[in-house]
Each structure stands twice: as C-alpha cells, then as structure tokens.
C-alpha cells in the first residue's frame, strides 16, 4: 500500500486576554463540526505566520497580532476515512484584539472563546492537545504585543 504524502499547514492559536483570563478562541471545522483552531495550507509568497493570521481572519473574523515564531508543530489527520492525509501543523500564537462581525466564512463555523481547560476538553486532535499541555505555563508569555492601531489589518 502506498503511503500518502504529508502536507504542511499553518495554524493560529488565538488567545484573547480582554476578560483578564486567557481564552483560547476555537472554531468548528466546516465538514465535521469538530472544534479546531484556524488553519490553512501554505500560500505562495506568504510566510507561515501570515497564513495563520489570514486563516484567523477568514475562519473566525479575528484581528490581532501573530508571532513570527511557531509554538511548535504536531502531526494530525486532514480529512476523514480513506481520504485522510497526514498534515504537519505549525502553530503560531495569535493575540486577539478584535472580533469582526463580518468575515469570509461567517455562518459556516461556530466560534467560541473558552478557558484553557475547556479547550482541552473540546479539542479532539491529540497532537494539538499535547502541544497545548507542553506549553500551558508559557502561552501568555509567547504572545506578541498588540500592534499599533491599523497595523494588524
């Protein structure tokens, strides 16, 4: 049996600090409704952190500042059943500054800011859960400062 090639994806780990407690912003996938973080495939001319920033905007209407350095990566499935392929997902910390009312995938996904513990319970991807657990005590520390007004659009 032939092994399918591994693809690369870039994910935003959106963290909202506006309530005083860190909240991880999760979205549902369009196909299965599972809770995930915004992610997408490489785009020509865009570094991974910019792909992650764009996906946070397109999938959840999030504006903020993304770290240029990934928190790490994990291996996870992309798709289901016999169509599933393996993806290496690089995760970039993303400090949320604004939730937009209108964005490209509005109405196609549910968006939910949750506590760290709730995120662990809602997420089904073991690789992402492991990455979060390994970095739990430094998640806020790795967030970039908020950009100047207008610079994060």
VEXPA-61550 format. One record per residue: residue number from 1; x, y, z of N, C-alpha, C in turn; residue in one letter. Coordinates in Angstrom, 3 decimals. Layout:
% residues N
(NUM; (X; Y; Z); (X; Y; Z); (X; Y; Z); "A")
...
***
This chain:
% residues 153
(1; (0.842; -1.178; 0.000); (0.000; 0.000; 0.000); (0.889; 1.243; 0.000); "X")
(2; (0.553; 2.186; -0.787); (1.348; 3.402; -0.941); (0.980; 4.424; 0.145); "X")
(3; (2.007; 4.986; 0.770); (1.791; 5.984; 1.813); (1.511; 7.340; 1.159); "X")
(4; (0.469; 8.009; 1.646); (0.141; 9.333; 1.131); (1.143; 10.346; 1.663); "X")
(5; (1.485; 11.344; 0.865); (2.463; 12.333; 1.330); (1.896; 13.201; 2.458); "X")
(6; (2.802; 13.701; 3.274); (2.438; 14.605; 4.361); (2.319; 16.020; 3.795); "X")
(7; (1.263; 16.718; 4.179); (1.132; 18.115; 3.786); (1.510; 18.993; 4.964); "X")
(8; (1.679; 20.270; 4.687); (2.017; 21.244; 5.720); (0.822; 22.180; 5.875); "X")
(9; (0.544; 22.551; 7.114); (-0.479; 23.549; 7.400); (0.069; 24.510; 8.447); "X")
(10; (-0.540; 25.694; 8.475); (-0.165; 26.709; 9.447); (-1.424; 27.102; 10.216); "X")
(11; (-1.320; 27.074; 11.542); (-2.477; 27.352; 12.392); (-2.210; 28.549; 13.286); "X")
(12; (-3.274; 29.285; 13.545); (-3.239; 30.335; 14.556); (-3.734; 29.724; 15.859); "X")
(13; (-3.092; 30.087; 16.951); (-3.600; 29.759; 18.280); (-4.089; 31.070; 18.869); "X")
(14; (-5.371; 31.418; 18.580); (-5.878; 32.714; 19.033); (-6.141; 32.722; 20.526); "X")
(15; (-5.542; 33.697; 21.194); (-5.731; 33.849; 22.636); (-6.210; 35.267; 22.901); "X")
(16; (-7.337; 35.351; 23.591); (-7.966; 36.631; 23.929); (-7.723; 36.896; 25.413); "X")
(17; (-7.092; 38.019; 25.714); (-6.792; 38.386; 27.102); (-7.718; 39.475; 27.632); "X")
(18; (-8.715; 39.882; 26.852); (-9.525; 41.053; 27.209); (-10.367; 40.867; 28.465); "X")
(19; (-10.691; 39.638; 28.842); (-11.516; 39.412; 30.033); (-10.683; 39.331; 31.311); "X")
(20; (-9.363; 39.387; 31.175); (-8.499; 39.247; 32.331); (-7.993; 37.828; 32.505); "X")
(21; (-8.678; 36.871; 31.929); (-8.262; 35.471; 31.928); (-8.029; 35.056; 30.484); "X")
(22; (-6.952; 34.327; 30.206); (-6.720; 33.885; 28.819); (-7.852; 32.993; 28.325); "X")
(23; (-8.342; 33.299; 27.131); (-9.374; 32.496; 26.479); (-8.830; 32.076; 25.117); "X")
(24; (-8.873; 30.787; 24.835); (-8.465; 30.280; 23.531); (-9.702; 30.305; 22.641); "X")
(25; (-9.565; 30.890; 21.451); (-10.707; 31.007; 20.547); (-10.691; 29.815; 19.590); "X")
(26; (-11.712; 28.980; 19.715); (-11.854; 27.804; 18.861); (-12.915; 28.063; 17.803); "X")
(27; (-12.798; 27.332; 16.702); (-13.809; 27.367; 15.639); (-14.177; 25.926; 15.309); "X")
(28; (-15.322; 25.748; 14.683); (-15.678; 24.414; 14.225); (-15.191; 24.240; 12.786); "X")
(29; (-14.858; 23.002; 12.448); (-14.500; 22.711; 11.064); (-15.780; 22.745; 10.234); "X")
(30; (-15.641; 23.069; 8.963); (-16.828; 23.138; 8.104); (-17.391; 21.759; 7.792); "X")
(31; (-16.533; 20.746; 7.713); (-17.007; 19.429; 7.284); (-17.544; 18.576; 8.420); "X")
(32; (-16.868; 18.569; 9.570); (-17.271; 17.658; 10.645); (-17.882; 18.348; 11.853); "X")
(33; (-17.689; 19.660; 11.975); (-18.180; 20.373; 13.145); (-17.318; 20.189; 14.381); "X")
(34; (-16.145; 19.533; 14.222); (-15.232; 19.360; 15.351); (-14.637; 20.707; 15.724); "X")
(35; (-14.257; 20.860; 17.003); (-13.607; 22.082; 17.468); (-12.131; 22.035; 17.104); "X")
(36; (-11.663; 23.095; 16.461); (-10.285; 23.194; 15.979); (-9.796; 24.621; 16.179); "X")
(37; (-8.548; 24.873; 15.808); (-8.037; 26.239; 15.705); (-7.973; 26.573; 14.214); "X")
(38; (-8.060; 27.852; 13.856); (-7.990; 28.220; 12.441); (-6.666; 27.785; 11.818); "X")
(39; (-6.749; 27.143; 10.642); (-5.524; 26.706; 9.981); (-5.747; 26.582; 8.491); "X")
(40; (-4.639; 26.626; 7.755); (-4.724; 26.503; 6.309); (-3.398; 26.071; 5.715); "X")
(41; (-3.446; 25.789; 4.437); (-2.262; 25.344; 3.701); (-1.396; 26.533; 3.304); "X")
(42; (-0.132; 26.253; 2.969); (0.768; 27.322; 2.530); (0.193; 28.078; 1.333); "X")
(43; (0.510; 29.353; 1.275); (0.111; 30.197; 0.150); (1.368; 30.819; -0.437); "X")
(44; (1.481; 30.824; -1.761); (2.687; 31.377; -2.391); (2.976; 32.798; -1.910); "X")
(45; (4.226; 33.029; -1.520); (4.662; 34.359; -1.110); (4.331; 34.741; 0.315); "X")
(46; (3.637; 33.865; 1.052); (3.288; 34.197; 2.445); (4.027; 33.286; 3.409); "X")
(47; (4.717; 33.859; 4.403); (5.325; 33.010; 5.431); (4.232; 32.368; 6.296); "X")
(48; (4.602; 31.312; 7.004); (3.630; 30.557; 7.796); (2.829; 31.395; 8.771); "X")
(49; (3.473; 32.339; 9.449); (2.738; 33.136; 10.437); (1.678; 34.011; 9.763); "X")
(50; (1.942; 34.453; 8.534); (0.951; 35.271; 7.825); (-0.223; 34.425; 7.339); "X")
(51; (0.046; 33.178; 6.952); (-1.045; 32.270; 6.602); (-1.929; 32.059; 7.826); "X")
(52; (-1.314; 31.850; 8.986); (-2.068; 31.660; 10.225); (-2.925; 32.885; 10.534); "X")
(53; (-2.349; 34.078; 10.384); (-3.094; 35.315; 10.633); (-4.289; 35.423; 9.698); "X")
(54; (-4.079; 35.126; 8.429); (-5.158; 35.201; 7.435); (-6.271; 34.198; 7.752); "X")
(55; (-5.891; 32.994; 8.159); (-6.901; 31.987; 8.486); (-7.729; 32.402; 9.701); "X")
(56; (-7.100; 33.023; 10.697); (-7.842; 33.502; 11.866); (-8.884; 34.534; 11.437); "X")
(57; (-8.526; 35.386; 10.501); (-9.480; 36.377; 9.983); (-10.584; 35.692; 9.172); "X")
(58; (-10.208; 34.853; 8.206); (-11.197; 34.250; 7.305); (-12.156; 33.314; 8.025); "X")
(59; (-11.645; 32.503; 8.956); (-12.467; 31.490; 9.611); (-13.221; 31.997; 10.829); "X")
(60; (-12.680; 33.004; 11.517); (-13.291; 33.432; 12.775); (-13.489; 34.942; 12.894); "X")
(61; (-13.049; 35.712; 11.908); (-13.201; 37.160; 11.992); (-12.314; 37.791; 13.042); "X")
(62; (-11.158; 37.188; 13.287); (-10.261; 37.683; 14.326); (-9.195; 38.596; 13.738); "X")
(63; (-8.987; 39.703; 14.415); (-7.902; 40.630; 14.097); (-6.983; 40.637; 15.308); "X")
(64; (-5.696; 40.667; 15.064); (-4.757; 40.676; 16.168); (-3.338; 40.620; 15.655); "X")
(65; (-2.447; 40.240; 16.530); (-1.022; 40.180; 16.209); (-0.548; 38.746; 16.357); "X")
(66; (0.133; 38.267; 15.331); (0.613; 36.884; 15.323); (2.124; 36.862; 15.544); "X")
(67; (2.569; 35.859; 16.273); (4.006; 35.672; 16.486); (4.651; 35.200; 15.194); "X")
(68; (5.859; 35.659; 14.927); (6.597; 35.207; 13.749); (7.222; 33.836; 13.992); "X")
(69; (7.220; 33.395; 15.250); (7.828; 32.117; 15.618); (6.730; 31.147; 16.053); "X")
(70; (6.783; 29.928; 15.501); (5.764; 28.948; 15.884); (6.015; 28.448; 17.305); "X")
(71; (4.940; 28.045; 17.944); (4.996; 27.454; 19.274); (5.537; 26.031; 19.179); "X")
(72; (5.385; 25.446; 18.020); (5.777; 24.067; 17.759); (4.885; 23.515; 16.675); "X")
(73; (4.953; 22.220; 16.476); (4.110; 21.590; 15.460); (3.603; 20.255; 15.981); "X")
(74; (2.610; 19.736; 15.296); (2.079; 18.422; 15.610); (1.646; 17.760; 14.309); "X")
(75; (1.522; 16.457; 14.348); (1.049; 15.691; 13.205); (-0.413; 15.357; 13.459); "X")
(76; (-1.243; 15.589; 12.458); (-2.655; 15.275; 12.603); (-3.265; 14.897; 11.274); "X")
(77; (-4.448; 14.303; 11.308); (-5.116; 13.933; 10.067); (-5.794; 15.137; 9.422); "X")
(78; (-5.828; 15.146; 8.126); (-6.575; 16.153; 7.350); (-7.571; 15.364; 6.529); "X")
(79; (-8.845; 15.536; 6.833); (-9.876; 14.758; 6.160); (-10.265; 13.556; 6.999); "X")
(80; (-11.108; 12.701; 6.402); (-11.623; 11.551; 7.133); (-11.539; 10.287; 6.302); "X")
(81; (-11.540; 9.144; 6.993); (-11.586; 7.847; 6.336); (-10.433; 7.622; 5.375); "X")
(82; (-10.745; 6.994; 4.250); (-9.702; 6.671; 3.270); (-9.183; 7.911; 2.554); "X")
(83; (-9.894; 9.026; 2.644); (-9.442; 10.278; 2.033); (-8.493; 11.063; 2.927); "X")
(84; (-8.331; 10.632; 4.180); (-7.500; 11.363; 5.131); (-6.037; 11.314; 4.706); "X")
(85; (-5.367; 12.432; 4.894); (-3.934; 12.511; 4.669); (-3.300; 13.050; 5.943); "X")
(86; (-2.001; 12.936; 6.039); (-1.290; 13.396; 7.227); (-0.837; 14.832; 7.028); "X")
(87; (-1.046; 15.643; 8.023); (-0.622; 17.049; 7.968); (0.296; 17.353; 9.143); "X")
(88; (1.387; 18.051; 8.867); (2.224; 18.623; 9.934); (1.745; 20.059; 10.082); "X")
(89; (1.249; 20.371; 11.261); (0.641; 21.670; 11.522); (1.563; 22.488; 12.429); "X")
(90; (2.015; 23.637; 11.922); (2.830; 24.564; 12.700); (1.887; 25.587; 13.329); "X")
(91; (2.003; 25.778; 14.637); (1.060; 26.583; 15.400); (1.716; 27.895; 15.821); "X")
(92; (1.055; 29.009; 15.488); (1.574; 30.344; 15.787); (0.687; 31.049; 16.815); "X")
(93; (1.252; 31.468; 17.942); (0.471; 32.232; 18.924); (-0.072; 33.518; 18.297); "X")
(94; (-1.322; 33.817; 18.592); (-2.040; 34.940; 17.988); (-2.774; 35.685; 19.087); "X")
(95; (-2.401; 36.943; 19.329); (-3.073; 37.765; 20.346); (-4.268; 38.453; 19.704); "X")
(96; (-5.455; 38.120; 20.173); (-6.693; 38.671; 19.615); (-6.899; 40.095; 20.128); "X")
(97; (-7.177; 41.007; 19.193); (-7.516; 42.373; 19.602); (-8.961; 42.709; 19.258); "X")
(98; (-9.505; 42.117; 18.197); (-10.844; 42.478; 17.715); (-11.558; 41.262; 17.137); "X")
(99; (-12.868; 41.195; 17.390); (-13.740; 40.210; 16.747); (-14.585; 40.981; 15.737); "X")
(100; (-14.467; 40.647; 14.469); (-15.264; 41.319; 13.443); (-16.644; 40.681; 13.324); "X")
(101; (-17.641; 41.498; 12.982); (-18.994; 40.977; 12.777); (-19.150; 40.340; 11.406); "X")
(102; (-18.333; 40.757; 10.450); (-18.437; 40.239; 9.093); (-17.065; 39.734; 8.642); "X")
(103; (-17.014; 38.524; 8.126); (-15.759; 37.926; 7.664); (-16.102; 36.834; 6.652); "X")
(104; (-15.131; 36.374; 5.862); (-15.421; 35.475; 4.743); (-16.192; 34.196; 5.074); "X")
(105; (-15.932; 33.549; 6.189); (-16.599; 32.275; 6.486); (-17.676; 32.398; 7.562); "X")
(106; (-18.188; 33.606; 7.735); (-19.262; 33.832; 8.701); (-20.454; 32.944; 8.337); "X")
(107; (-21.048; 32.321; 9.336); (-22.194; 31.454; 9.113); (-21.813; 30.026; 8.746); "X")
(108; (-20.540; 29.783; 8.459); (-20.083; 28.441; 8.107); (-19.444; 27.721; 9.295); "X")
(109; (-19.141; 28.476; 10.334); (-18.457; 27.936; 11.503); (-19.025; 28.558; 12.765); "X")
(110; (-18.885; 27.844; 13.854); (-19.197; 28.404; 15.164); (-17.877; 28.859; 15.779); "X")
(111; (-17.901; 29.935; 16.529); (-16.703; 30.493; 17.161); (-16.954; 30.539; 18.659); "X")
(112; (-15.957; 30.102; 19.439); (-16.161; 30.071; 20.885); (-14.852; 30.349; 21.633); "X")
(113; (-14.778; 31.473; 22.369); (-13.636; 31.684; 23.265); (-13.854; 30.860; 24.536); "X")
(114; (-12.860; 30.048; 24.893); (-13.011; 29.143; 26.036); (-11.759; 29.182; 26.915); "X")
(115; (-11.911; 28.719; 28.135); (-10.765; 28.603; 29.032); (-9.809; 27.530; 28.502); "X")
(116; (-8.607; 27.521; 29.038); (-7.623; 26.517; 28.648); (-8.172; 25.114; 28.876); "X")
(117; (-8.746; 24.871; 30.052); (-9.286; 23.551; 30.375); (-10.424; 23.168; 29.435); "X")
(118; (-11.322; 24.111; 29.146); (-12.416; 23.814; 28.219); (-11.884; 23.513; 26.822); "X")
(119; (-10.833; 24.214; 26.398); (-10.233; 23.930; 25.092); (-9.731; 22.492; 25.046); "X")
(120; (-9.064; 22.059; 26.110); (-8.568; 20.681; 26.150); (-9.706; 19.671; 26.054); "X")
(121; (-10.844; 19.995; 26.643); (-11.986; 19.076; 26.615); (-12.713; 19.092; 25.267); "X")
(122; (-12.728; 20.244; 24.584); (-13.444; 20.350; 23.319); (-12.634; 19.851; 22.117); "X")
(123; (-11.329; 20.074; 22.147); (-10.490; 19.670; 21.020); (-10.411; 18.148; 20.941); "X")
(124; (-10.375; 17.627; 19.712); (-10.277; 16.179; 19.548); (-8.937; 15.758; 18.960); "X")
(125; (-8.114; 16.709; 18.546); (-6.829; 16.380; 17.949); (-5.775; 16.215; 19.037); "X")
(126; (-5.356; 14.990; 19.271); (-4.406; 14.691; 20.333); (-3.086; 15.422; 20.195); "X")
(127; (-2.636; 15.637; 18.956); (-1.382; 16.350; 18.746); (-1.458; 17.787; 19.219); "X")
(128; (-2.567; 18.451; 18.936); (-2.755; 19.832; 19.384); (-2.903; 19.882; 20.894); "X")
(129; (-3.648; 18.940; 21.451); (-3.808; 18.892; 22.910); (-2.448; 18.728; 23.582); "X")
(130; (-1.620; 17.833; 23.067); (-0.278; 17.624; 23.638); (0.566; 18.890; 23.548); "X")
(131; (0.496; 19.580; 22.400); (1.253; 20.821; 22.228); (0.807; 21.866; 23.251); "X")
(132; (-0.500; 21.973; 23.462); (-1.016; 22.927; 24.451); (-0.553; 22.557; 25.859); "X")
(133; (-0.627; 21.284; 26.194); (-0.215; 20.862; 27.532); (1.272; 21.120; 27.776); "X")
(134; (2.101; 20.891; 26.763); (3.543; 21.127; 26.910); (3.855; 22.610; 27.093); "X")
(135; (2.977; 23.471; 26.619); (3.233; 24.913; 26.648); (2.287; 25.690; 27.546); "X")
(136; (1.503; 25.007; 28.357); (0.462; 25.644; 29.169); (0.972; 26.839; 29.967); "X")
(137; (2.112; 26.713; 30.603); (2.575; 27.761; 31.510); (3.251; 28.926; 30.814); "X")
(138; (3.419; 28.836; 29.502); (4.065; 29.940; 28.801); (3.225; 30.523; 27.670); "X")
(139; (1.975; 30.082; 27.524); (1.143; 30.555; 26.407); (1.008; 32.069; 26.371); "X")
(140; (0.760; 32.679; 27.505); (0.600; 34.137; 27.528); (1.942; 34.811; 27.256); "X")
(141; (3.021; 34.233; 27.755); (4.354; 34.829; 27.578); (4.817; 34.845; 26.125); "X")
(142; (4.355; 33.896; 25.316); (4.808; 33.834; 23.918); (3.949; 34.682; 22.985); "X")
(143; (2.896; 35.292; 23.518); (2.055; 36.146; 22.674); (2.800; 37.429; 22.312); "X")
(144; (2.689; 37.838; 21.065); (3.319; 39.112; 20.690); (2.518; 40.268; 21.263); "X")
(145; (3.153; 41.433; 21.446); (2.390; 42.614; 21.906); (1.404; 43.014; 20.812); "X")
(146; (0.352; 43.691; 21.203); (-0.609; 44.178; 20.230); (0.078; 45.188; 19.317); "X")
(147; (-0.247; 45.104; 18.034); (0.322; 46.038; 17.056); (-0.355; 47.392; 17.192); "X")
(148; (0.273; 48.390; 16.621); (-0.328; 49.729; 16.593); (-1.647; 49.646; 15.835); "X")
(149; (-2.578; 50.521; 16.156); (-3.897; 50.530; 15.506); (-3.711; 50.589; 13.996); "X")
(150; (-4.392; 49.677; 13.303); (-4.320; 49.638; 11.839); (-3.189; 48.781; 11.310); "X")
(151; (-2.167; 48.493; 12.124); (-1.032; 47.723; 11.642); (-1.353; 46.232; 11.557); "X")
(152; (-2.380; 45.776; 12.294); (-2.692; 44.358; 12.304); (-3.789; 43.975; 11.327); "X")
(153; (-4.199; 44.869; 10.487); (-5.230; 44.549; 9.498); (-4.598; 43.928; 8.347); "X")
***
